[in-house]
């Protein structure tokens, strides 16, 4: 039996997703030239490194064996994350790169429309029942509330009381909620019942946490060290704090604050995060989230042409890529 990787699938459908977004922008009408130009500029600026826009396609096809009807949801995914990533950059500080040809205020307004109004217009335009359209719209609205809650928790990360559970609560909002939204939307569109839809939402939620952990690793591996520069309380930092003797936590907190503006402090903090005991704790928890995602997929099952790509996505997100730094 032939199966597709998620990257191969994206190559096949990328033009269709782009066309769906172009249609959504065109539908705004000739009086919205500035809006369309600004959103297009933002889309060009916030290019996604990994083609996770195939996720709703895989869920829908796992349920029905058919990809096509879920292409609009892939467009919703791209629009939502284009907005969220830019807003996240702004929240991290004044160093965010503004899209070429746009001012900061223009990009901010474009991100609001890209993440909210335009996705709602996409789902409202679908040839489905009013009940399905309303359910899809409600998913977008509810997701923004949960995602902002998670982002606010992230921004207000309390170093003194940081814990793995607290970080997961933030990740569940800022990353779990949008992935849970799009997998639930795909299930709703496929005609899946309430129970299966909620199981797909649960899968998206766990996958979103895994993907945030993947991003956290990538930030360190790339050398960008944005989390260290921003003082972000990541899951890895929570692991380090919990592995640190109580009397030394204050010193770690001081190092986190110093790392915002000091290269040597960032190097010290990086070494602390990549200590063997910390990496063992991180890897153990990563495996637990991976096993949870696979367990949900085992329970769900699906069309075997497309279903294996979901497992591939889980395994990529759940990989342990960090290693101890040589002394």
Secondary structure, DSSP 8 states (H G I E B T S, - for coil): -----HHHHHHHHHHHHHHHHHHHHHTT-GGGHHHHHHHHHHHHHS--SS-GGGHHHHHHHHHHS--GGGHHHHHHHHHHHHHHHHHHHHHH-TT----TT--HHHHHHHHHIIIIIHHHHHHHTSSS-HHHHHHHHHHHHHHHHHHHHHHHHHHT--GGG--HHHHHHHHIIIIIHHHHHHHHHHHHHHT--HHHHHHHHHHHHHHHHHHHHHHHHHHHHHT--HHHHHT---HHHHHHHHHS-GGGHHHHHHHHHHHTT-HHHHHHHHHHHTSHHHHHHHHHHHHHHHHHHHHHHHHH---TTTHHHHHHHHHHHT---------
